[in-house]
């Protein structure tokens, strides 16, 4: 962990324990190869139904999303991707601010959770079983070739005359990630409890590693201004990328350091 007041700021493989808005002015333009983040939604989230309640997320009351979008666009290199986790009720505002900043919104991914949400109107509303992720670009970058999901037909199949034959692995994934082929967006409660990870919105390292592989090459820099328990950084390490991020809560900075030292985290698909 490092404080942003250092004379010479090195960003490679660093977690800064500070407010990201204090760090942004010290990050040069066009530094990051990917933005991958789950910002606070400004809803004061806390799970009231858990047996052991998590503490509220720091800064989850009045986030300046417009400035966040502008700063993320500034520090991202041209022709690069960005992923912002969101919710159905904050999606319109987040979409607007990201577009105003200059991002081109390409999709909204919908990714299955490991646990079905239990908060809200239990008798008059649908249970939340998915995470929403805004996928956008600064300029344009094509997806990387991966070995994440195999095609269901034999390699070399030609579907239309004049078209290139099919490859062994999918080059274009669906925007909805549900089922056993795909990783979950989050971990289940038992998995977290077994590893003594206490954070209300832990993202699945396996899921984030897929996004990283699709959107970057090995050795490139992943930036997460709201690192939380450090899943984006762990996914970067897992896939041979560099990471840089901020986390305002010292307890979660320590949690990331422990997760990194323990290493070898893998999610279950069920």
GUMARKOL-803252 format. One record per residue (C-alpha): residue in one letter; y, x, z; residue number from 0. Coordinates in nm, 4 decimals. Example, Ala and Ser with C-alpha at 12.3 -4.5 7.8 and 13.67 -1.06 7.14 Angstrom:
2
KOLKOL  aa        yy        xx        zz    i
KOLKOL   A   -0.4500    1.2300    0.7800    0
KOLKOL   S   -0.1060    1.3670    0.7140    1
END
This chain:
270
KOLKOL  aa        yy        xx        zz    i
KOLKOL   X    0.0000    0.0000    0.0000    0
KOLKOL   X    0.3466    0.1237   -0.0828    1
KOLKOL   X    0.7031    0.0232   -0.0158    2
KOLKOL   X    0.9359   -0.0249   -0.3164    3
KOLKOL   X    1.2106    0.1952   -0.1668    4
KOLKOL   X    1.0349    0.5165   -0.2719    5
KOLKOL   X    1.2535    0.7505   -0.4762    6
KOLKOL   X    1.0090    0.7749   -0.7655    7
KOLKOL   X    0.8192    0.4576   -0.8298    8
KOLKOL   X    0.4669    0.4973   -0.9615    9
KOLKOL   X    0.3147    0.1680   -1.0721   10
KOLKOL   X   -0.0398    0.2649   -1.1641   11
KOLKOL   X   -0.3014    0.1239   -0.9281   12
KOLKOL   X   -0.0450    0.0257   -0.6644   13
KOLKOL   X   -0.0106   -0.2759   -0.4389   14
KOLKOL   X    0.3410   -0.3091   -0.2960   15
KOLKOL   X    0.3662   -0.4972    0.0324   16
KOLKOL   X    0.6947   -0.6729   -0.0389   17
KOLKOL   X    0.8588   -0.9698   -0.2071   18
KOLKOL   X    0.8144   -0.9315   -0.5835   19
KOLKOL   X    1.1824   -1.0147   -0.6375   20
KOLKOL   X    1.2674   -0.6957   -0.4472   21
KOLKOL   X    1.0389   -0.4926   -0.6732   22
KOLKOL   X    1.1268   -0.6420   -1.0119   23
KOLKOL   X    1.4629   -0.4572   -1.0445   24
KOLKOL   X    1.2803   -0.1257   -1.0138   25
KOLKOL   X    1.0225   -0.2000   -1.2833   26
KOLKOL   X    1.1336   -0.0764   -1.6267   27
KOLKOL   X    1.1303   -0.3173   -1.9195   28
KOLKOL   X    0.8111   -0.3409   -2.1244   29
KOLKOL   X    0.5839   -0.1815   -1.8636   30
KOLKOL   X    0.2874   -0.4177   -1.8223   31
KOLKOL   X    0.0140   -0.4910   -2.0757   32
KOLKOL   X   -0.0820   -0.8223   -1.9133   33
KOLKOL   X    0.0680   -1.0634   -1.6594   34
KOLKOL   X   -0.2087   -1.2359   -1.4617   35
KOLKOL   X   -0.0863   -1.4283   -1.1595   36
KOLKOL   X   -0.1200   -1.7335   -0.9365   37
KOLKOL   X    0.2358   -1.7972   -0.8110   38
KOLKOL   X    0.3119   -2.0307   -0.5199   39
KOLKOL   X    0.3725   -2.3824   -0.6472   40
KOLKOL   X    0.6481   -2.4705   -0.3984   41
KOLKOL   X    0.4392   -2.7424   -0.2319   42
KOLKOL   X    0.3813   -2.5835    0.1092   43
KOLKOL   X    0.0048   -2.5827    0.0487   44
KOLKOL   X   -0.2319   -2.5856    0.3462   45
KOLKOL   X   -0.5824   -2.7288    0.3600   46
KOLKOL   X   -0.5672   -2.9789    0.6457   47
KOLKOL   X   -0.9365   -3.0679    0.6245   48
KOLKOL   X   -1.0957   -2.7252    0.6714   49
KOLKOL   X   -1.2737   -2.6571    1.0003   50
KOLKOL   X   -1.0781   -2.3317    1.0342   51
KOLKOL   X   -0.7362   -2.3884    0.8818   52
KOLKOL   X   -0.5807   -2.1106    0.6791   53
KOLKOL   X   -0.2235   -2.0149    0.7544   54
KOLKOL   X    0.0376   -2.1420    0.5045   55
KOLKOL   X    0.1102   -1.9189    0.2054   56
KOLKOL   X    0.4267   -1.7124    0.2467   57
KOLKOL   X    0.7036   -1.8216    0.0105   58
KOLKOL   X    0.5274   -2.1424   -0.0904   59
KOLKOL   X    0.8310   -2.3633   -0.0354   60
KOLKOL   X    1.1121   -2.2721   -0.2729   61
KOLKOL   X    1.0051   -2.0281   -0.5432   62
KOLKOL   X    1.2666   -1.9357   -0.8040   63
KOLKOL   X    1.0302   -1.9868   -1.0970   64
KOLKOL   X    1.3053   -1.9537   -1.3586   65
KOLKOL   X    1.3843   -1.5984   -1.2444   66
KOLKOL   X    1.0139   -1.5210   -1.2108   67
KOLKOL   X    0.9533   -1.6233   -1.5718   68
KOLKOL   X    1.2466   -1.4136   -1.6970   69
KOLKOL   X    1.1378   -1.1057   -1.5019   70
KOLKOL   X    0.7761   -1.1360   -1.6137   71
KOLKOL   X    0.8900   -1.1601   -1.9744   72
KOLKOL   X    1.1158   -0.8559   -1.9291   73
KOLKOL   X    0.8493   -0.6272   -1.7794   74
KOLKOL   X    0.5784   -0.7325   -2.0262   75
KOLKOL   X    0.5324   -0.5199   -2.3372   76
KOLKOL   X    0.5829   -0.6814   -2.6789   77
KOLKOL   X    0.2802   -0.8466   -2.8368   78
KOLKOL   X    0.1047   -0.9023   -2.5062   79
KOLKOL   X   -0.0492   -1.1952   -2.3160   80
KOLKOL   X    0.0309   -1.3664   -1.9853   81
KOLKOL   X   -0.1656   -1.6077   -1.7662   82
KOLKOL   X    0.0025   -1.8249   -1.5004   83
KOLKOL   X   -0.2068   -2.0481   -1.2751   84
KOLKOL   X   -0.0461   -2.3888   -1.2260   85
KOLKOL   X   -0.1161   -2.7522   -1.1281   86
KOLKOL   X   -0.0901   -3.0830   -1.3098   87
KOLKOL   X    0.2270   -3.1785   -1.1203   88
KOLKOL   X    0.4027   -2.8406   -1.1580   89
KOLKOL   X    0.2894   -2.7788   -1.5154   90
KOLKOL   X    0.5951   -2.9429   -1.6833   91
KOLKOL   X    0.8470   -2.7306   -1.4902   92
KOLKOL   X    0.6450   -2.4111   -1.5302   93
KOLKOL   X    0.6056   -2.4778   -1.9030   94
KOLKOL   X    0.9824   -2.5268   -1.9369   95
KOLKOL   X    1.0792   -2.2098   -1.7490   96
KOLKOL   X    0.8273   -1.9917   -1.9318   97
KOLKOL   X    0.9462   -2.1243   -2.2671   98
KOLKOL   X    1.3107   -2.0678   -2.1706   99
KOLKOL   X    1.2251   -1.7076   -2.0795  100
KOLKOL   X    1.0922   -1.6470   -2.4310  101
KOLKOL   X    0.7175   -1.6947   -2.3921  102
KOLKOL   X    0.5213   -1.8817   -2.6577  103
KOLKOL   X    0.2826   -2.1208   -2.4856  104
KOLKOL   X   -0.0530   -2.1143   -2.6657  105
KOLKOL   X   -0.2907   -2.3141   -2.4420  106
KOLKOL   X   -0.3526   -2.4519   -2.0985  107
KOLKOL   X   -0.6960   -2.3394   -1.9835  108
KOLKOL   X   -0.8887   -2.5738   -1.7549  109
KOLKOL   X   -1.1455   -2.3824   -1.5488  110
KOLKOL   X   -1.4025   -2.5319   -1.3147  111
KOLKOL   X   -1.3701   -2.4641   -0.9418  112
KOLKOL   X   -1.6657   -2.3656   -0.7269  113
KOLKOL   X   -1.5689   -2.6317   -0.4696  114
KOLKOL   X   -1.4329   -2.9786   -0.5384  115
KOLKOL   X   -1.0913   -3.0296   -0.3766  116
KOLKOL   X   -1.0979   -3.2486   -0.0677  117
KOLKOL   X   -0.7289   -3.2997    0.0052  118
KOLKOL   X   -0.5040   -3.5879   -0.0957  119
KOLKOL   X   -0.5880   -3.9575   -0.1303  120
KOLKOL   X   -0.9645   -3.9553   -0.0737  121
KOLKOL   X   -1.0095   -4.3237   -0.1674  122
KOLKOL   X   -0.7510   -4.3762   -0.4379  123
KOLKOL   X   -0.7341   -4.0564   -0.6448  124
KOLKOL   X   -0.9673   -3.8323   -0.8444  125
KOLKOL   X   -1.1074   -3.5184   -0.6795  126
KOLKOL   X   -0.9716   -3.1905   -0.8127  127
KOLKOL   X   -1.2504   -2.9809   -0.9617  128
KOLKOL   X   -1.0503   -2.7548   -1.1941  129
KOLKOL   X   -0.7766   -2.4931   -1.2077  130
KOLKOL   X   -0.5078   -2.5047   -1.4746  131
KOLKOL   X   -0.3916   -2.1781   -1.6317  132
KOLKOL   X   -0.0997   -2.1512   -1.8737  133
KOLKOL   X   -0.1822   -1.8979   -2.1456  134
KOLKOL   X    0.1224   -1.7605   -2.3268  135
KOLKOL   X    0.2270   -1.4646   -2.5374  136
KOLKOL   X    0.5249   -1.2370   -2.5862  137
KOLKOL   X    0.5064   -1.1891   -2.9612  138
KOLKOL   X    0.1466   -1.2084   -3.0775  139
KOLKOL   X   -0.1739   -1.0257   -2.9936  140
KOLKOL   X   -0.5195   -1.1136   -3.1204  141
KOLKOL   X   -0.8084   -1.1422   -2.8753  142
KOLKOL   X   -1.0299   -0.8433   -2.8047  143
KOLKOL   X   -1.3933   -0.8526   -2.9122  144
KOLKOL   X   -1.6091   -0.9055   -2.6049  145
KOLKOL   X   -1.9737   -0.9515   -2.5098  146
KOLKOL   X   -1.9036   -1.2407   -2.2711  147
KOLKOL   X   -2.0827   -1.5305   -2.4465  148
KOLKOL   X   -2.3388   -1.5127   -2.7257  149
KOLKOL   X   -2.3150   -1.7426   -3.0251  150
KOLKOL   X   -2.5794   -2.0130   -3.0423  151
KOLKOL   X   -2.6759   -1.9222   -3.3988  152
KOLKOL   X   -2.8266   -1.5967   -3.5360  153
KOLKOL   X   -2.5881   -1.3069   -3.6120  154
KOLKOL   X   -2.5053   -1.2814   -3.9809  155
KOLKOL   X   -2.5100   -1.6556   -4.0432  156
KOLKOL   X   -2.2731   -1.7524   -4.3277  157
KOLKOL   X   -2.1385   -2.1048   -4.2825  158
KOLKOL   X   -1.9040   -2.1142   -4.5834  159
KOLKOL   X   -1.9096   -1.9180   -4.9057  160
KOLKOL   X   -1.6556   -1.6377   -4.8955  161
KOLKOL   X   -1.6346   -1.6352   -4.5152  162
KOLKOL   X   -1.7426   -1.3380   -4.3049  163
KOLKOL   X   -2.0882   -1.3713   -4.1474  164
KOLKOL   X   -2.1048   -1.4685   -3.7819  165
KOLKOL   X   -2.1158   -1.2080   -3.5058  166
KOLKOL   X   -2.3559   -1.1931   -3.2118  167
KOLKOL   X   -2.0877   -1.2812   -2.9576  168
KOLKOL   X   -1.8202   -1.5477   -2.9587  169
KOLKOL   X   -1.4766   -1.4287   -3.0657  170
KOLKOL   X   -1.3022   -1.7538   -2.9737  171
KOLKOL   X   -1.3807   -1.9237   -2.6445  172
KOLKOL   X   -1.3099   -2.2844   -2.5500  173
KOLKOL   X   -1.0010   -2.3807   -2.3527  174
KOLKOL   X   -1.2134   -2.5690   -2.0956  175
KOLKOL   X   -1.4499   -2.3466   -1.8978  176
KOLKOL   X   -1.7196   -2.5663   -1.7482  177
KOLKOL   X   -2.0933   -2.5187   -1.7159  178
KOLKOL   X   -2.3297   -2.2284   -1.6534  179
KOLKOL   X   -2.1995   -2.0199   -1.9454  180
KOLKOL   X   -1.8638   -1.9706   -1.7759  181
KOLKOL   X   -1.7546   -1.8240   -1.4419  182
KOLKOL   X   -1.5887   -2.0508   -1.1873  183
KOLKOL   X   -1.2160   -2.0152   -1.1169  184
KOLKOL   X   -1.2710   -1.9934   -0.7405  185
KOLKOL   X   -1.5409   -1.9083   -0.4889  186
KOLKOL   X   -1.7264   -2.1604   -0.2792  187
KOLKOL   X   -1.6582   -2.1809    0.0933  188
KOLKOL   X   -1.9954   -2.0343    0.1929  189
KOLKOL   X   -1.9398   -1.7271   -0.0268  190
KOLKOL   X   -1.5986   -1.6643    0.1320  191
KOLKOL   X   -1.7232   -1.7233    0.4850  192
KOLKOL   X   -2.0120   -1.4801    0.4427  193
KOLKOL   X   -1.7669   -1.2068    0.3406  194
KOLKOL   X   -1.5044   -1.2988    0.6047  195
KOLKOL   X   -1.2356   -1.3610    0.3407  196
KOLKOL   X   -0.9651   -1.5873    0.4805  197
KOLKOL   X   -0.7137   -1.6891    0.2150  198
KOLKOL   X   -0.6559   -2.0491    0.0974  199
KOLKOL   X   -0.6510   -1.9857   -0.2789  200
KOLKOL   X   -0.8823   -1.6921   -0.3555  201
KOLKOL   X   -0.9499   -1.6567   -0.7276  202
KOLKOL   X   -1.2879   -1.5482   -0.8610  203
KOLKOL   X   -1.2883   -1.1815   -0.9673  204
KOLKOL   X   -1.5475   -1.2593   -1.2346  205
KOLKOL   X   -1.3228   -1.5243   -1.3916  206
KOLKOL   X   -1.0158   -1.3002   -1.3916  207
KOLKOL   X   -1.2194   -1.0152   -1.5386  208
KOLKOL   X   -1.3021   -1.2390   -1.8361  209
KOLKOL   X   -0.9324   -1.3061   -1.8995  210
KOLKOL   X   -0.8591   -0.9349   -1.8709  211
KOLKOL   X   -1.1329   -0.8400   -2.1164  212
KOLKOL   X   -1.0188   -1.1021   -2.3662  213
KOLKOL   X   -0.6534   -0.9969   -2.3529  214
KOLKOL   X   -0.6449   -0.6192   -2.2911  215
KOLKOL   X   -0.8093   -0.2894   -2.3695  216
KOLKOL   X   -0.9492   -0.0412   -2.1139  217
KOLKOL   X   -0.6786    0.1696   -1.9507  218
KOLKOL   X   -0.4035   -0.0901   -1.9888  219
KOLKOL   X   -0.1909   -0.2100   -1.6960  220
KOLKOL   X   -0.2405   -0.5532   -1.5347  221
KOLKOL   X    0.0563   -0.6826   -1.3305  222
KOLKOL   X    0.0330   -0.9556   -1.0667  223
KOLKOL   X    0.3542   -1.0277   -0.8711  224
KOLKOL   X    0.1636   -1.2536   -0.6268  225
KOLKOL   X   -0.1474   -1.0527   -0.5522  226
KOLKOL   X   -0.2726   -1.2546   -0.2532  227
KOLKOL   X   -0.6157   -1.1250   -0.1564  228
KOLKOL   X   -0.6189   -0.8929   -0.4586  229
KOLKOL   X   -0.8608   -1.0599   -0.7014  230
KOLKOL   X   -0.6588   -0.9597   -1.0104  231
KOLKOL   X   -0.6546   -0.5951   -0.9007  232
KOLKOL   X   -1.0274   -0.5999   -0.8274  233
KOLKOL   X   -1.0902   -0.7505   -1.1711  234
KOLKOL   X   -0.8805   -0.4755   -1.3280  235
KOLKOL   X   -1.0826   -0.2087   -1.1478  236
KOLKOL   X   -1.4082   -0.3802   -1.2457  237
KOLKOL   X   -1.3130   -0.3744   -1.6145  238
KOLKOL   X   -1.1655   -0.0234   -1.6333  239
KOLKOL   X   -0.8005   -0.1287   -1.6372  240
KOLKOL   X   -0.5046   -0.0246   -1.4204  241
KOLKOL   X   -0.3326   -0.2644   -1.1806  242
KOLKOL   X    0.0032   -0.3122   -1.0158  243
KOLKOL   X    0.1104   -0.5959   -0.7907  244
KOLKOL   X    0.3048   -0.7327   -0.4954  245
KOLKOL   X    0.2013   -0.9256   -0.1882  246
KOLKOL   X    0.4531   -1.0325    0.0721  247
KOLKOL   X    0.2009   -1.0932    0.3530  248
KOLKOL   X    0.0774   -0.7710    0.5220  249
KOLKOL   X   -0.2446   -0.9423    0.6337  250
KOLKOL   X   -0.3401   -1.0141    0.2744  251
KOLKOL   X   -0.2493   -0.6589    0.1721  252
KOLKOL   X   -0.4988   -0.5395    0.4335  253
KOLKOL   X   -0.7546   -0.7905    0.3057  254
KOLKOL   X   -0.7232   -0.6483   -0.0449  255
KOLKOL   X   -0.7718   -0.2939    0.0847  256
KOLKOL   X   -1.0893   -0.4030    0.2629  257
KOLKOL   X   -1.2228   -0.5837   -0.0435  258
KOLKOL   X   -1.1484   -0.2790   -0.2576  259
KOLKOL   X   -1.3242   -0.0433   -0.0166  260
KOLKOL   X   -1.6289   -0.2672    0.0083  261
KOLKOL   X   -1.6442   -0.3060   -0.3704  262
KOLKOL   X   -1.9263   -0.4644   -0.5661  263
KOLKOL   X   -1.8049   -0.8237   -0.5399  264
KOLKOL   X   -1.9779   -1.0637   -0.7709  265
KOLKOL   X   -1.9483   -1.4398   -0.7911  266
KOLKOL   X   -2.2268   -1.6923   -0.8272  267
KOLKOL   X   -2.2214   -1.9310   -1.1247  268
KOLKOL   X   -2.3603   -2.2284   -0.9306  269
END
